Amino acid sequence: MNARNEVRNRVVKVPACSVFEEGEVVVARLEMPGVPKEGLEIKVDGNELAINGAKREEKTEGRYLLRERRHDAYRKLFTLDDTIARDRIEASLENGVLTLRLHIKEAAKPRRIEVS
């Protein structure tokens, strides 16, 4: 499944998101219910972190009598500053929640200077 192609034919929603610091890591949690791991596309391009997610279309042999379940897509963009290590971004998906862990560059971390 290509998440980008799936997004073209659907309503695109912005997922609910929480962002917080956890020690020397910035954590973002995005609600994307129904989106499988294969339906996610996460890309970093310069200072932009783009997250796209799409649910699989429900297939049926019969004719729908009622169809309220939607198969929307999700898209969220973040602008990264220079303190984030682009090569150390981690992603995991559990129970419809995508968790991104953005590590802070060593050079951007505060350091204590000893006085001699």
mmCIF file of the C-alpha atoms, coordinates in Angstrom:
data_MODEL
# 
_entry.id   MODEL 
# 
loop_
_atom_site.group_PDB 
_atom_site.id 
_atom_site.type_symbol 
_atom_site.label_atom_id 
_atom_site.label_alt_id 
_atom_site.label_comp_id 
_atom_site.label_asym_id 
_atom_site.label_entity_id 
_atom_site.label_seq_id 
_atom_site.pdbx_PDB_ins_code 
_atom_site.Cartn_x 
_atom_site.Cartn_y 
_atom_site.Cartn_z 
_atom_site.occupancy 
_atom_site.B_iso_or_equiv 
_atom_site.pdbx_formal_charge 
_atom_site.auth_seq_id 
_atom_site.auth_comp_id 
_atom_site.auth_asym_id 
_atom_site.auth_atom_id 
_atom_site.pdbx_PDB_model_num 
ATOM 1   C CA . MET A 1 1   ? 0.000   0.000  0.000  1.00 0.00 ? 1   MET A CA 1 
ATOM 2   C CA . ASN A 1 2   ? 1.369   3.400  -0.922 1.00 0.00 ? 2   ASN A CA 1 
ATOM 3   C CA . ALA A 1 3   ? 0.132   5.919  1.626  1.00 0.00 ? 3   ALA A CA 1 
ATOM 4   C CA . ARG A 1 4   ? 0.558   8.848  -0.762 1.00 0.00 ? 4   ARG A CA 1 
ATOM 5   C CA . ASN A 1 5   ? -1.647  7.250  -3.481 1.00 0.00 ? 5   ASN A CA 1 
ATOM 6   C CA . GLU A 1 6   ? -4.257  6.312  -0.892 1.00 0.00 ? 6   GLU A CA 1 
ATOM 7   C CA . VAL A 1 7   ? -4.468  9.936  0.302  1.00 0.00 ? 7   VAL A CA 1 
ATOM 8   C CA . ARG A 1 8   ? -5.482  11.255 -3.133 1.00 0.00 ? 8   ARG A CA 1 
ATOM 9   C CA . ASN A 1 9   ? -8.988  9.747  -3.068 1.00 0.00 ? 9   ASN A CA 1 
ATOM 10  C CA . ARG A 1 10  ? -9.960  10.456 0.541  1.00 0.00 ? 10  ARG A CA 1 
ATOM 11  C CA . VAL A 1 11  ? -10.757 13.143 3.020  1.00 0.00 ? 11  VAL A CA 1 
ATOM 12  C CA . VAL A 1 12  ? -7.492  14.040 4.730  1.00 0.00 ? 12  VAL A CA 1 
ATOM 13  C CA . LYS A 1 13  ? -7.623  14.627 8.483  1.00 0.00 ? 13  LYS A CA 1 
ATOM 14  C CA . VAL A 1 14  ? -5.033  16.134 10.788 1.00 0.00 ? 14  VAL A CA 1 
ATOM 15  C CA . PRO A 1 15  ? -4.467  13.574 13.553 1.00 0.00 ? 15  PRO A CA 1 
ATOM 16  C CA . ALA A 1 16  ? -4.788  14.609 17.198 1.00 0.00 ? 16  ALA A CA 1 
ATOM 17  C CA . CYS A 1 17  ? -1.254  15.042 18.507 1.00 0.00 ? 17  CYS A CA 1 
ATOM 18  C CA . SER A 1 18  ? 0.662   15.567 21.737 1.00 0.00 ? 18  SER A CA 1 
ATOM 19  C CA . VAL A 1 19  ? 4.303   16.683 21.809 1.00 0.00 ? 19  VAL A CA 1 
ATOM 20  C CA . PHE A 1 20  ? 6.433   16.653 24.953 1.00 0.00 ? 20  PHE A CA 1 
ATOM 21  C CA . GLU A 1 21  ? 10.020  16.441 26.155 1.00 0.00 ? 21  GLU A CA 1 
ATOM 22  C CA . GLU A 1 22  ? 11.221  13.281 27.810 1.00 0.00 ? 22  GLU A CA 1 
ATOM 23  C CA . GLY A 1 23  ? 14.774  13.872 28.990 1.00 0.00 ? 23  GLY A CA 1 
ATOM 24  C CA . GLU A 1 24  ? 16.850  14.608 25.893 1.00 0.00 ? 24  GLU A CA 1 
ATOM 25  C CA . VAL A 1 25  ? 14.211  13.358 23.444 1.00 0.00 ? 25  VAL A CA 1 
ATOM 26  C CA . VAL A 1 26  ? 11.174  15.122 21.969 1.00 0.00 ? 26  VAL A CA 1 
ATOM 27  C CA . VAL A 1 27  ? 8.230   12.714 21.743 1.00 0.00 ? 27  VAL A CA 1 
ATOM 28  C CA . ALA A 1 28  ? 5.228   13.184 19.459 1.00 0.00 ? 28  ALA A CA 1 
ATOM 29  C CA . ARG A 1 29  ? 2.177   10.925 19.725 1.00 0.00 ? 29  ARG A CA 1 
ATOM 30  C CA . LEU A 1 30  ? -0.396  11.015 16.937 1.00 0.00 ? 30  LEU A CA 1 
ATOM 31  C CA . GLU A 1 31  ? -3.788  9.284  16.938 1.00 0.00 ? 31  GLU A CA 1 
ATOM 32  C CA . MET A 1 32  ? -4.258  7.402  13.664 1.00 0.00 ? 32  MET A CA 1 
ATOM 33  C CA . PRO A 1 33  ? -6.887  4.715  14.376 1.00 0.00 ? 33  PRO A CA 1 
ATOM 34  C CA . GLY A 1 34  ? -7.160  1.956  11.805 1.00 0.00 ? 34  GLY A CA 1 
ATOM 35  C CA . VAL A 1 35  ? -3.934  2.841  9.998  1.00 0.00 ? 35  VAL A CA 1 
ATOM 36  C CA . PRO A 1 36  ? -1.646  -0.209 9.622  1.00 0.00 ? 36  PRO A CA 1 
ATOM 37  C CA . LYS A 1 37  ? 2.138   0.031  9.672  1.00 0.00 ? 37  LYS A CA 1 
ATOM 38  C CA . GLU A 1 38  ? 2.155   -0.561 5.912  1.00 0.00 ? 38  GLU A CA 1 
ATOM 39  C CA . GLY A 1 39  ? -0.159  2.435  5.455  1.00 0.00 ? 39  GLY A CA 1 
ATOM 40  C CA . LEU A 1 40  ? 2.307   4.910  6.972  1.00 0.00 ? 40  LEU A CA 1 
ATOM 41  C CA . GLU A 1 41  ? 4.809   7.107  5.180  1.00 0.00 ? 41  GLU A CA 1 
ATOM 42  C CA . ILE A 1 42  ? 7.166   9.223  7.295  1.00 0.00 ? 42  ILE A CA 1 
ATOM 43  C CA . LYS A 1 43  ? 9.659   11.460 5.512  1.00 0.00 ? 43  LYS A CA 1 
ATOM 44  C CA . VAL A 1 44  ? 12.175  14.122 6.455  1.00 0.00 ? 44  VAL A CA 1 
ATOM 45  C CA . ASP A 1 45  ? 12.973  16.674 3.757  1.00 0.00 ? 45  ASP A CA 1 
ATOM 46  C CA . GLY A 1 46  ? 15.183  19.492 4.982  1.00 0.00 ? 46  GLY A CA 1 
ATOM 47  C CA . ASN A 1 47  ? 13.398  21.008 7.970  1.00 0.00 ? 47  ASN A CA 1 
ATOM 48  C CA . GLU A 1 48  ? 10.043  19.352 7.215  1.00 0.00 ? 48  GLU A CA 1 
ATOM 49  C CA . LEU A 1 49  ? 8.855   16.126 8.846  1.00 0.00 ? 49  LEU A CA 1 
ATOM 50  C CA . ALA A 1 50  ? 5.820   14.792 6.953  1.00 0.00 ? 50  ALA A CA 1 
ATOM 51  C CA . ILE A 1 51  ? 3.593   12.001 8.228  1.00 0.00 ? 51  ILE A CA 1 
ATOM 52  C CA . ASN A 1 52  ? 0.994   10.425 5.937  1.00 0.00 ? 52  ASN A CA 1 
ATOM 53  C CA . GLY A 1 53  ? -1.264  7.538  6.910  1.00 0.00 ? 53  GLY A CA 1 
ATOM 54  C CA . ALA A 1 54  ? -4.101  5.722  5.165  1.00 0.00 ? 54  ALA A CA 1 
ATOM 55  C CA . LYS A 1 55  ? -6.522  3.010  6.186  1.00 0.00 ? 55  LYS A CA 1 
ATOM 56  C CA . ARG A 1 56  ? -7.186  0.041  3.947  1.00 0.00 ? 56  ARG A CA 1 
ATOM 57  C CA . GLU A 1 57  ? -10.421 0.155  2.018  1.00 0.00 ? 57  GLU A CA 1 
ATOM 58  C CA . GLU A 1 58  ? -12.937 -2.351 3.351  1.00 0.00 ? 58  GLU A CA 1 
ATOM 59  C CA . LYS A 1 59  ? -13.835 -4.910 0.677  1.00 0.00 ? 59  LYS A CA 1 
ATOM 60  C CA . THR A 1 60  ? -17.167 -6.718 0.468  1.00 0.00 ? 60  THR A CA 1 
ATOM 61  C CA . GLU A 1 61  ? -18.762 -9.087 -2.005 1.00 0.00 ? 61  GLU A CA 1 
ATOM 62  C CA . GLY A 1 62  ? -22.238 -7.853 -1.180 1.00 0.00 ? 62  GLY A CA 1 
ATOM 63  C CA . ARG A 1 63  ? -24.095 -4.581 -1.458 1.00 0.00 ? 63  ARG A CA 1 
ATOM 64  C CA . TYR A 1 64  ? -23.917 -2.147 1.465  1.00 0.00 ? 64  TYR A CA 1 
ATOM 65  C CA . LEU A 1 65  ? -27.171 -1.448 3.263  1.00 0.00 ? 65  LEU A CA 1 
ATOM 66  C CA . LEU A 1 66  ? -25.498 0.982  5.671  1.00 0.00 ? 66  LEU A CA 1 
ATOM 67  C CA . ARG A 1 67  ? -21.968 2.353  5.408  1.00 0.00 ? 67  ARG A CA 1 
ATOM 68  C CA . GLU A 1 68  ? -20.911 4.747  8.156  1.00 0.00 ? 68  GLU A CA 1 
ATOM 69  C CA . ARG A 1 69  ? -17.297 3.630  8.541  1.00 0.00 ? 69  ARG A CA 1 
ATOM 70  C CA . ARG A 1 70  ? -15.003 6.051  6.768  1.00 0.00 ? 70  ARG A CA 1 
ATOM 71  C CA . HIS A 1 71  ? -11.639 5.315  5.281  1.00 0.00 ? 71  HIS A CA 1 
ATOM 72  C CA . ASP A 1 72  ? -10.064 8.704  5.693  1.00 0.00 ? 72  ASP A CA 1 
ATOM 73  C CA . ALA A 1 73  ? -6.389  9.483  5.475  1.00 0.00 ? 73  ALA A CA 1 
ATOM 74  C CA . TYR A 1 74  ? -4.206  11.434 7.886  1.00 0.00 ? 74  TYR A CA 1 
ATOM 75  C CA . ARG A 1 75  ? -1.505  14.031 7.271  1.00 0.00 ? 75  ARG A CA 1 
ATOM 76  C CA . LYS A 1 76  ? 0.602   16.021 9.723  1.00 0.00 ? 76  LYS A CA 1 
ATOM 77  C CA . LEU A 1 77  ? 3.559   18.306 9.032  1.00 0.00 ? 77  LEU A CA 1 
ATOM 78  C CA . PHE A 1 78  ? 6.149   19.471 11.526 1.00 0.00 ? 78  PHE A CA 1 
ATOM 79  C CA . THR A 1 79  ? 8.934   21.999 11.051 1.00 0.00 ? 79  THR A CA 1 
ATOM 80  C CA . LEU A 1 80  ? 12.130  20.758 12.689 1.00 0.00 ? 80  LEU A CA 1 
ATOM 81  C CA . ASP A 1 81  ? 14.696  23.137 14.107 1.00 0.00 ? 81  ASP A CA 1 
ATOM 82  C CA . ASP A 1 82  ? 18.445  22.593 13.947 1.00 0.00 ? 82  ASP A CA 1 
ATOM 83  C CA . THR A 1 83  ? 18.599  20.877 17.343 1.00 0.00 ? 83  THR A CA 1 
ATOM 84  C CA . ILE A 1 84  ? 16.919  17.665 16.074 1.00 0.00 ? 84  ILE A CA 1 
ATOM 85  C CA . ALA A 1 85  ? 19.138  14.842 14.776 1.00 0.00 ? 85  ALA A CA 1 
ATOM 86  C CA . ARG A 1 86  ? 17.413  13.901 11.497 1.00 0.00 ? 86  ARG A CA 1 
ATOM 87  C CA . ASP A 1 87  ? 19.201  10.540 11.322 1.00 0.00 ? 87  ASP A CA 1 
ATOM 88  C CA . ARG A 1 88  ? 17.990  9.468  14.787 1.00 0.00 ? 88  ARG A CA 1 
ATOM 89  C CA . ILE A 1 89  ? 14.207  9.788  14.441 1.00 0.00 ? 89  ILE A CA 1 
ATOM 90  C CA . GLU A 1 90  ? 12.422  6.630  15.610 1.00 0.00 ? 90  GLU A CA 1 
ATOM 91  C CA . ALA A 1 91  ? 8.812   5.622  14.927 1.00 0.00 ? 91  ALA A CA 1 
ATOM 92  C CA . SER A 1 92  ? 6.537   2.962  16.417 1.00 0.00 ? 92  SER A CA 1 
ATOM 93  C CA . LEU A 1 93  ? 2.835   2.192  16.027 1.00 0.00 ? 93  LEU A CA 1 
ATOM 94  C CA . GLU A 1 94  ? 0.709   0.593  18.728 1.00 0.00 ? 94  GLU A CA 1 
ATOM 95  C CA . ASN A 1 95  ? -3.084  0.510  19.147 1.00 0.00 ? 95  ASN A CA 1 
ATOM 96  C CA . GLY A 1 96  ? -3.649  3.276  16.594 1.00 0.00 ? 96  GLY A CA 1 
ATOM 97  C CA . VAL A 1 97  ? -1.107  5.640  18.153 1.00 0.00 ? 97  VAL A CA 1 
ATOM 98  C CA . LEU A 1 98  ? 2.016   6.585  16.193 1.00 0.00 ? 98  LEU A CA 1 
ATOM 99  C CA . THR A 1 99  ? 4.907   7.541  18.479 1.00 0.00 ? 99  THR A CA 1 
ATOM 100 C CA . LEU A 1 100 ? 7.858   9.491  17.098 1.00 0.00 ? 100 LEU A CA 1 
ATOM 101 C CA . ARG A 1 101 ? 11.024  9.943  19.147 1.00 0.00 ? 101 ARG A CA 1 
ATOM 102 C CA . LEU A 1 102 ? 13.160  12.859 17.969 1.00 0.00 ? 102 LEU A CA 1 
ATOM 103 C CA . HIS A 1 103 ? 16.609  12.876 19.528 1.00 0.00 ? 103 HIS A CA 1 
ATOM 104 C CA . ILE A 1 104 ? 18.359  16.155 20.267 1.00 0.00 ? 104 ILE A CA 1 
ATOM 105 C CA . LYS A 1 105 ? 21.808  16.591 18.686 1.00 0.00 ? 105 LYS A CA 1 
ATOM 106 C CA . GLU A 1 106 ? 24.756  16.288 21.055 1.00 0.00 ? 106 GLU A CA 1 
ATOM 107 C CA . ALA A 1 107 ? 25.977  19.772 20.093 1.00 0.00 ? 107 ALA A CA 1 
ATOM 108 C CA . ALA A 1 108 ? 22.590  21.270 21.034 1.00 0.00 ? 108 ALA A CA 1 
ATOM 109 C CA . LYS A 1 109 ? 22.456  19.714 24.506 1.00 0.00 ? 109 LYS A CA 1 
ATOM 110 C CA . PRO A 1 110 ? 23.398  21.955 27.401 1.00 0.00 ? 110 PRO A CA 1 
ATOM 111 C CA . ARG A 1 111 ? 26.748  21.140 28.928 1.00 0.00 ? 111 ARG A CA 1 
ATOM 112 C CA . ARG A 1 112 ? 28.360  22.103 32.172 1.00 0.00 ? 112 ARG A CA 1 
ATOM 113 C CA . ILE A 1 113 ? 31.679  23.922 32.023 1.00 0.00 ? 113 ILE A CA 1 
ATOM 114 C CA . GLU A 1 114 ? 34.058  23.253 34.873 1.00 0.00 ? 114 GLU A CA 1 
ATOM 115 C CA . VAL A 1 115 ? 35.976  26.183 36.282 1.00 0.00 ? 115 VAL A CA 1 
ATOM 116 C CA . SER A 1 116 ? 39.671  25.526 36.824 1.00 0.00 ? 116 SER A CA 1 
# 
